[in-house]
Every structure is written in C-alpha cells, then in structure tokens.
C-alpha cells in the first residue's frame, strides 16, 4: 500500500498527515473510518486527513488543534513524501 503524506513534530506533538480524496473529508463517517484505518500505519500518532480542491486549496480533517495549525501553514512548508507499507 502506498500513502502520500507527511509526519510532523511540532510543539512536542508528532502527527501524520495523509492525503485523501475530497469526498472523504466531506463525510465525517468516512473521514473517521479513514483516520482509524491509517492509525494502524502510523501507530501512536494523531492522524489528520488532507484533500485538495480543483484549485489546490487544502482542506484538513482531524484533531482541531492540529487542523488549526496546518491551516496557517503553507503547503510547500510541509515535507510531503510517499510511504510504502506491505
């Protein structure tokens, strides 16, 4: 399984951002299920989902404090990478 995302440590909190399709962040039950599923790939880390609209504007879903932090952070400041899990 390949996942686009990032792992960030900020103010003592290490969390994962996972890129998903827009419909996932627009549906709370799908988003919560995705967070639960990705939690097995990034254990002991809060998971935040990120989707972009057609203009490239990100939308985040997850812990409010982390979403607030990410909403103020430019996307290019995040070290995105592809994670491969077997």
Secondary structure as the mmCIF struct_conf table of DSSP 4:
data_model
#
loop_
_struct_conf.conf_type_id
_struct_conf.id
_struct_conf.beg_label_comp_id
_struct_conf.beg_label_asym_id
_struct_conf.beg_label_seq_id
_struct_conf.end_label_comp_id
_struct_conf.end_label_asym_id
_struct_conf.end_label_seq_id
STRN STRN1 UNK A 2 UNK A 10
TURN_TY1_P TURN_TY1_P1 UNK A 11 UNK A 12
STRN STRN2 UNK A 13 UNK A 19
HELX_RH_AL_P HELX_RH_AL_P1 UNK A 22 UNK A 25
TURN_TY1_P TURN_TY1_P2 UNK A 26 UNK A 26
HELX_RH_AL_P HELX_RH_AL_P2 UNK A 28 UNK A 39
TURN_TY1_P TURN_TY1_P3 UNK A 40 UNK A 41
BEND BEND1 UNK A 42 UNK A 42
TURN_TY1_P TURN_TY1_P4 UNK A 43 UNK A 44
BEND BEND2 UNK A 45 UNK A 45
STRN STRN3 UNK A 46 UNK A 52
TURN_TY1_P TURN_TY1_P5 UNK A 54 UNK A 55
STRN STRN4 UNK A 58 UNK A 61
BEND BEND3 UNK A 62 UNK A 62
HELX_RH_AL_P HELX_RH_AL_P3 UNK A 64 UNK A 71
TURN_TY1_P TURN_TY1_P6 UNK A 72 UNK A 72
BEND BEND4 UNK A 73 UNK A 73
HELX_RH_3T_P HELX_RH_3T_P1 UNK A 75 UNK A 77
BEND BEND5 UNK A 78 UNK A 78
STRN STRN5 UNK A 81 UNK A 84
#
